[in-house]
Amino acid sequence: MTRLSIWTIFFSVVILLATTYANAGLDGRLVFYLSFDNTKGQTIGDTSSNGLDAEIIENAKIVKGKYGEAIHITNNGQDCVSISSHEKLKFTDEITMTAWIHSQETWEGKKVHWIDKGCHWFEVEWGASYGIGSIDIGNGPEIWLFLGARDDRGISDRQEFIVPHEMQEKRWHHIAGSYDGKTMKIYLDGDVMGEERREFNFSGDNIASVWIGCARNKYAFVNGTIDEAAVWRRALSETEIKQAMSGNFLAVSLTDKVATTWANLKATFVYP
């Protein structure tokens, strides 16, 4: 093998490792990740290591998405996709929620949820919930970030952060909401759309299931499509959120990438 070939391998592997470890960072404190690309029957596989598979309850179907496949909410009812109540869905302190969304209709006059864990279900301590959606209550379309809070006496309440938006119908947009214990942030297409410093004890530990594409029995994202829905137990940085926008960010392991790259490199070399 020539000296040039050896250096080519070395630098290629270094670049690969740097890229892969950057992507691997998104594994940290990931709760669930629904890419919608591994659906069997009514079950949508969780791409994270937590096994929090979702079920298509009713009035939703798998369609072409931003990357691969996605879930589309039909106009036949209020049901959508649900991850059954689980201890791994309960957490406190920090959070990030992300998804790609696409609406066939105008956002005006609509109340829709993209991710919801009991934000409007008073029987399950709605003050210990989390969720994000687009709601128009007369002020025009706004992105609403809902986060539960619990004070030192154990009394729960719900914090809301609201930012107006001008998202277009029939176009994919990436949304994200986060809280790091000090600041609530809403991102649109990878950029910070609004932020507000507000310190409280975030609590997302009620017993509700997590719903994708609606809140429980209300606020369905009718004629809307959701792809790459994910939740973390930490606040992602702006760089990480841009990274999550790439789609299938956990799809290939480090071992697979190195093996594939090594095979491709060897195939191009000419031995003396």
C-alpha positions as a LaTeX table, in Angstrom:
\begin{tabular}{lrrr}
\hline
Residue & $x$ (\AA) & $y$ (\AA) & $z$ (\AA) \\
\hline
Met1 & 0.00 & 0.00 & 0.00 \\
Thr2 & 1.41 & 3.41 & $-0.90$ \\
Arg3 & 2.20 & 6.09 & 1.67 \\
Leu4 & $-0.52$ & 8.28 & 0.14 \\
Ser5 & $-3.06$ & 5.51 & 0.62 \\
Ile6 & $-2.11$ & 5.13 & 4.29 \\
Trp7 & $-2.55$ & 8.84 & 4.94 \\
Thr8 & $-5.85$ & 8.79 & 3.06 \\
Ile9 & $-7.14$ & 6.04 & 5.36 \\
Phe10 & $-5.91$ & 7.83 & 8.46 \\
Phe11 & $-7.58$ & 11.15 & 7.69 \\
Ser12 & $-10.78$ & 9.50 & 6.46 \\
Val13 & $-11.14$ & 7.53 & 9.70 \\
Val14 & $-10.38$ & 10.62 & 11.83 \\
Ile15 & $-13.08$ & 12.63 & 10.04 \\
Leu16 & $-15.51$ & 9.71 & 10.33 \\
Leu17 & $-14.89$ & 9.31 & 14.06 \\
Ala18 & $-15.34$ & 13.03 & 14.69 \\
Thr19 & $-18.63$ & 13.09 & 12.79 \\
Thr20 & $-19.92$ & 9.91 & 14.40 \\
Tyr21 & $-19.11$ & 10.98 & 17.95 \\
Ala22 & $-20.86$ & 14.29 & 17.32 \\
Asn23 & $-23.98$ & 12.40 & 16.25 \\
Ala24 & $-23.65$ & 9.95 & 19.13 \\
Gly25 & $-23.97$ & 12.88 & 21.52 \\
Leu26 & $-27.66$ & 13.00 & 20.74 \\
Asp27 & $-28.05$ & 9.63 & 22.50 \\
Gly28 & $-27.53$ & 11.34 & 25.82 \\
Arg29 & $-30.71$ & 11.27 & 27.94 \\
Leu30 & $-32.88$ & 10.57 & 24.91 \\
Val31 & $-36.35$ & 9.45 & 26.04 \\
Phe32 & $-37.85$ & 8.33 & 22.74 \\
Tyr33 & $-37.31$ & 8.85 & 19.02 \\
Leu34 & $-40.01$ & 8.02 & 16.49 \\
Ser35 & $-38.62$ & 8.16 & 12.96 \\
Phe36 & $-41.77$ & 6.32 & 11.70 \\
Asp37 & $-39.55$ & 4.25 & 9.39 \\
Asn38 & $-39.93$ & 0.97 & 11.31 \\
Thr39 & $-43.67$ & 0.46 & 11.60 \\
Lys40 & $-45.22$ & $-3.00$ & 11.81 \\
Gly41 & $-48.99$ & $-3.13$ & 11.71 \\
Gln42 & $-50.19$ & $-0.54$ & 14.22 \\
Thr43 & $-46.90$ & $-0.42$ & 16.15 \\
Ile44 & $-44.34$ & 2.33 & 15.53 \\
Gly45 & $-40.88$ & 1.31 & 16.73 \\
Asp46 & $-38.93$ & 3.56 & 19.09 \\
Thr47 & $-35.49$ & 4.11 & 17.54 \\
Ser48 & $-33.96$ & 4.95 & 20.93 \\
Ser49 & $-32.74$ & 2.22 & 23.28 \\
Asn50 & $-35.70$ & 2.65 & 25.65 \\
Gly51 & $-38.23$ & 0.51 & 23.79 \\
Leu52 & $-41.03$ & 3.08 & 24.08 \\
Asp53 & $-42.91$ & 1.96 & 20.99 \\
Ala54 & $-46.00$ & 3.91 & 19.95 \\
Glu55 & $-49.37$ & 2.62 & 18.77 \\
Ile56 & $-51.54$ & 4.03 & 16.02 \\
Ile57 & $-54.79$ & 4.36 & 17.95 \\
Glu58 & $-57.13$ & 5.48 & 15.19 \\
Asn59 & $-57.53$ & 7.96 & 12.33 \\
Ala60 & $-53.84$ & 8.08 & 11.47 \\
Lys61 & $-51.79$ & 6.50 & 8.70 \\
Ile62 & $-48.20$ & 6.12 & 7.57 \\
Val63 & $-47.25$ & 8.33 & 4.60 \\
Lys64 & $-44.13$ & 9.73 & 2.95 \\
Gly65 & $-42.41$ & 12.12 & 5.34 \\
Lys66 & $-39.58$ & 14.62 & 5.50 \\
Tyr67 & $-37.19$ & 11.67 & 5.78 \\
Gly68 & $-38.53$ & 8.26 & 4.88 \\
Glu69 & $-41.98$ & 7.78 & 6.37 \\
Ala70 & $-44.13$ & 9.85 & 8.72 \\
Ile71 & $-47.50$ & 9.80 & 10.50 \\
His72 & $-50.45$ & 11.65 & 8.97 \\
Ile73 & $-53.51$ & 12.56 & 11.03 \\
Thr74 & $-56.74$ & 12.15 & 9.06 \\
Asn75 & $-59.89$ & 14.24 & 9.43 \\
Asn76 & $-62.02$ & 11.38 & 10.77 \\
Gly77 & $-61.63$ & 11.98 & 14.49 \\
Gln78 & $-59.50$ & 13.05 & 17.42 \\
Asp79 & $-57.34$ & 9.98 & 17.94 \\
Cys80 & $-53.72$ & 9.77 & 16.80 \\
Val81 & $-50.54$ & 8.01 & 18.02 \\
Ser82 & $-49.85$ & 7.12 & 21.64 \\
Ile83 & $-46.93$ & 5.90 & 23.75 \\
Ser84 & $-48.44$ & 4.15 & 26.76 \\
Ser85 & $-47.72$ & 5.55 & 30.22 \\
His86 & $-44.27$ & 4.46 & 31.41 \\
Glu87 & $-41.81$ & 5.45 & 34.11 \\
Lys88 & $-39.28$ & 6.45 & 31.44 \\
Leu89 & $-41.70$ & 9.12 & 30.20 \\
Lys90 & $-41.66$ & 10.75 & 33.64 \\
Phe91 & $-38.79$ & 13.12 & 34.36 \\
Thr92 & $-37.93$ & 16.52 & 35.82 \\
Asp93 & $-35.39$ & 19.36 & 35.65 \\
Glu94 & $-34.79$ & 19.73 & 31.86 \\
Ile95 & $-36.46$ & 18.84 & 28.56 \\
Thr96 & $-36.28$ & 19.17 & 24.77 \\
Met97 & $-39.05$ & 18.22 & 22.32 \\
Thr98 & $-38.47$ & 18.22 & 18.55 \\
Ala99 & $-40.33$ & 17.21 & 15.38 \\
Trp100 & $-40.72$ & 17.94 & 11.69 \\
Ile101 & $-44.28$ & 19.08 & 10.91 \\
His102 & $-46.28$ & 19.67 & 7.73 \\
Ser103 & $-49.81$ & 21.08 & 7.51 \\
Gln104 & $-52.05$ & 20.79 & 4.49 \\
Glu105 & $-54.24$ & 23.59 & 5.86 \\
Thr106 & $-53.79$ & 27.11 & 7.19 \\
Trp107 & $-52.67$ & 27.49 & 10.80 \\
Glu108 & $-55.20$ & 30.24 & 11.42 \\
Gly109 & $-58.01$ & 29.44 & 13.83 \\
Lys110 & $-56.56$ & 26.02 & 14.69 \\
Lys111 & $-55.66$ & 24.36 & 17.98 \\
Val112 & $-53.29$ & 21.45 & 17.39 \\
His113 & $-50.81$ & 19.49 & 19.46 \\
Trp114 & $-47.68$ & 17.85 & 18.09 \\
Ile115 & $-46.48$ & 16.31 & 21.36 \\
Asp116 & $-48.58$ & 16.05 & 24.51 \\
Lys117 & $-48.31$ & 14.39 & 27.92 \\
Gly118 & $-51.54$ & 15.28 & 29.70 \\
Cys119 & $-51.38$ & 19.05 & 29.19 \\
His120 & $-55.19$ & 19.30 & 29.11 \\
Trp121 & $-56.17$ & 16.23 & 31.13 \\
Phe122 & $-56.98$ & 17.51 & 34.61 \\
Glu123 & $-57.52$ & 14.03 & 36.07 \\
Val124 & $-53.80$ & 13.18 & 35.71 \\
Glu125 & $-52.21$ & 16.30 & 37.22 \\
Trp126 & $-52.00$ & 18.51 & 34.16 \\
Gly127 & $-49.59$ & 20.75 & 36.10 \\
Ala128 & $-46.95$ & 17.99 & 35.81 \\
Ser129 & $-47.13$ & 17.67 & 32.02 \\
Tyr130 & $-45.21$ & 18.61 & 28.89 \\
Gly131 & $-46.22$ & 19.39 & 25.33 \\
Ile132 & $-45.92$ & 21.67 & 22.32 \\
Gly133 & $-48.34$ & 22.76 & 19.59 \\
Ser134 & $-49.82$ & 25.60 & 17.53 \\
Ile135 & $-52.83$ & 27.41 & 18.95 \\
Asp136 & $-54.80$ & 30.40 & 17.64 \\
Ile137 & $-57.11$ & 31.90 & 20.26 \\
Gly138 & $-57.67$ & 35.18 & 18.45 \\
Asn139 & $-54.15$ & 36.55 & 18.38 \\
Gly140 & $-53.13$ & 34.68 & 15.25 \\
Pro141 & $-51.21$ & 31.37 & 15.13 \\
Glu142 & $-48.77$ & 30.92 & 18.02 \\
Ile143 & $-46.46$ & 28.13 & 19.13 \\
Trp144 & $-47.24$ & 27.17 & 22.72 \\
Leu145 & $-44.73$ & 25.39 & 24.95 \\
Phe146 & $-46.42$ & 23.71 & 27.93 \\
Leu147 & $-44.29$ & 22.61 & 30.90 \\
Gly148 & $-45.39$ & 21.36 & 34.29 \\
Ala149 & $-43.96$ & 22.85 & 37.47 \\
Arg150 & $-43.98$ & 21.79 & 41.11 \\
Asp151 & $-43.18$ & 24.10 & 44.02 \\
Asp152 & $-41.44$ & 23.23 & 47.29 \\
Arg153 & $-44.78$ & 22.22 & 48.85 \\
Gly154 & $-45.40$ & 19.69 & 46.08 \\
Ile155 & $-48.16$ & 21.75 & 44.45 \\
Ser156 & $-48.10$ & 21.52 & 40.67 \\
Asp157 & $-48.94$ & 24.16 & 38.09 \\
Arg158 & $-48.39$ & 24.62 & 34.35 \\
Gln159 & $-46.00$ & 27.10 & 32.78 \\
Glu160 & $-46.73$ & 28.37 & 29.27 \\
Phe161 & $-44.42$ & 30.14 & 26.84 \\
Ile162 & $-46.02$ & 31.55 & 23.68 \\
Val163 & $-44.42$ & 32.87 & 20.49 \\
Pro164 & $-46.29$ & 34.05 & 17.34 \\
His165 & $-45.39$ & 32.24 & 14.14 \\
Glu166 & $-45.97$ & 32.61 & 10.41 \\
Met167 & $-45.40$ & 29.04 & 9.31 \\
Gln168 & $-46.66$ & 28.22 & 5.86 \\
Glu169 & $-49.05$ & 25.44 & 4.96 \\
Lys170 & $-47.90$ & 22.69 & 2.59 \\
Arg171 & $-44.30$ & 23.14 & 3.70 \\
Trp172 & $-42.13$ & 21.21 & 6.14 \\
His173 & $-41.02$ & 23.08 & 9.27 \\
His174 & $-38.87$ & 21.90 & 12.17 \\
Ile175 & $-40.04$ & 22.85 & 15.65 \\
Ala176 & $-38.41$ & 22.45 & 19.05 \\
Gly177 & $-39.10$ & 23.52 & 22.61 \\
Ser178 & $-36.64$ & 23.29 & 25.48 \\
Tyr179 & $-36.04$ & 24.21 & 29.11 \\
Asp180 & $-32.69$ & 24.06 & 30.92 \\
Gly181 & $-33.91$ & 24.99 & 34.40 \\
Lys182 & $-33.57$ & 28.70 & 33.73 \\
Thr183 & $-34.78$ & 29.57 & 30.23 \\
Met184 & $-37.69$ & 28.41 & 28.08 \\
Lys185 & $-36.89$ & 28.41 & 24.34 \\
Ile186 & $-38.82$ & 27.80 & 21.15 \\
Tyr187 & $-36.98$ & 27.03 & 17.91 \\
Leu188 & $-38.29$ & 27.16 & 14.36 \\
Asp189 & $-36.29$ & 25.63 & 11.50 \\
Gly190 & $-33.19$ & 25.46 & 13.68 \\
Asp191 & $-33.17$ & 29.06 & 14.90 \\
Val192 & $-34.26$ & 30.45 & 18.28 \\
Met193 & $-37.67$ & 31.99 & 17.66 \\
Gly194 & $-38.17$ & 33.19 & 21.21 \\
Glu195 & $-36.81$ & 32.70 & 24.71 \\
Glu196 & $-37.75$ & 33.77 & 28.19 \\
Arg197 & $-35.82$ & 33.45 & 31.43 \\
Arg198 & $-38.16$ & 31.84 & 33.93 \\
Glu199 & $-36.91$ & 29.71 & 36.81 \\
Phe200 & $-39.16$ & 26.95 & 38.16 \\
Asn201 & $-38.94$ & 23.29 & 39.05 \\
Phe202 & $-39.92$ & 21.58 & 35.80 \\
Ser203 & $-41.98$ & 18.48 & 36.48 \\
Gly204 & $-43.14$ & 16.21 & 33.66 \\
Asp205 & $-43.97$ & 13.18 & 35.78 \\
Asn206 & $-47.73$ & 12.73 & 35.62 \\
Ile207 & $-49.14$ & 9.30 & 34.74 \\
Ala208 & $-50.49$ & 10.26 & 31.30 \\
Ser209 & $-49.42$ & 8.59 & 28.07 \\
Val210 & $-47.57$ & 10.66 & 25.48 \\
Trp211 & $-49.62$ & 11.53 & 22.40 \\
Ile212 & $-48.13$ & 12.42 & 19.02 \\
Gly213 & $-50.43$ & 14.41 & 16.71 \\
Cys214 & $-53.07$ & 15.37 & 19.29 \\
Ala215 & $-53.77$ & 15.88 & 22.95 \\
Arg216 & $-55.90$ & 13.22 & 24.62 \\
Asn217 & $-59.32$ & 13.38 & 22.92 \\
Lys218 & $-58.74$ & 16.92 & 21.56 \\
Tyr219 & $-56.57$ & 19.25 & 19.51 \\
Ala220 & $-55.82$ & 16.75 & 16.72 \\
Phe221 & $-53.40$ & 17.88 & 14.02 \\
Val222 & $-56.02$ & 17.21 & 11.31 \\
Asn223 & $-54.54$ & 16.95 & 7.80 \\
Gly224 & $-51.13$ & 17.36 & 9.38 \\
Thr225 & $-48.04$ & 15.17 & 9.14 \\
Ile226 & $-45.35$ & 14.61 & 11.77 \\
Asp227 & $-41.90$ & 13.11 & 11.27 \\
Glu228 & $-38.81$ & 12.57 & 13.44 \\
Ala229 & $-40.55$ & 13.17 & 16.79 \\
Ala230 & $-38.18$ & 12.99 & 19.76 \\
Val231 & $-37.93$ & 13.98 & 23.42 \\
Trp232 & $-34.84$ & 14.34 & 25.63 \\
Arg233 & $-34.44$ & 14.66 & 29.41 \\
Arg234 & $-32.09$ & 17.58 & 28.87 \\
Ala235 & $-31.94$ & 20.88 & 27.03 \\
Leu236 & $-30.26$ & 20.49 & 23.65 \\
Ser237 & $-28.02$ & 23.27 & 22.37 \\
Glu238 & $-28.84$ & 25.14 & 19.18 \\
Thr239 & $-26.10$ & 23.17 & 17.41 \\
Glu240 & $-27.62$ & 19.88 & 18.57 \\
Ile241 & $-31.08$ & 20.90 & 17.43 \\
Lys242 & $-29.71$ & 21.67 & 13.97 \\
Gln243 & $-28.05$ & 18.27 & 14.08 \\
Ala244 & $-31.36$ & 16.59 & 14.98 \\
Met245 & $-32.94$ & 18.22 & 11.93 \\
Ser246 & $-30.82$ & 15.97 & 9.70 \\
Gly247 & $-33.13$ & 13.01 & 10.30 \\
Asn248 & $-32.27$ & 9.44 & 11.35 \\
Phe249 & $-29.58$ & 10.85 & 13.60 \\
Leu250 & $-29.15$ & 7.52 & 15.43 \\
Ala251 & $-29.61$ & 5.24 & 12.43 \\
Val252 & $-26.08$ & 3.87 & 11.94 \\
Ser253 & $-23.71$ & 2.68 & 14.66 \\
Leu254 & $-20.04$ & 3.63 & 14.87 \\
Thr255 & $-18.97$ & 0.04 & 14.08 \\
Asp256 & $-21.14$ & $-0.06$ & 10.95 \\
Lys257 & $-19.83$ & 3.29 & 9.74 \\
Val258 & $-16.17$ & 2.36 & 10.23 \\
Ala259 & $-16.62$ & $-1.04$ & 8.55 \\
Thr260 & $-18.43$ & 0.47 & 5.57 \\
Thr261 & $-15.91$ & 3.29 & 5.16 \\
Trp262 & $-12.96$ & 0.88 & 5.43 \\
Ala263 & $-14.46$ & $-1.38$ & 2.76 \\
Asn264 & $-15.07$ & 1.57 & 0.44 \\
Leu265 & $-11.54$ & 2.88 & 0.92 \\
Lys266 & $-9.93$ & $-0.51$ & 0.28 \\
Ala267 & $-11.91$ & $-0.88$ & $-2.92$ \\
Thr268 & $-10.36$ & 2.30 & $-4.31$ \\
Phe269 & $-6.73$ & 1.51 & $-3.53$ \\
Val270 & $-4.28$ & 0.10 & $-6.06$ \\
Tyr271 & $-1.67$ & $-2.11$ & $-4.45$ \\
Pro272 & 1.90 & $-2.16$ & $-5.89$ \\
\hline
\end{tabular}
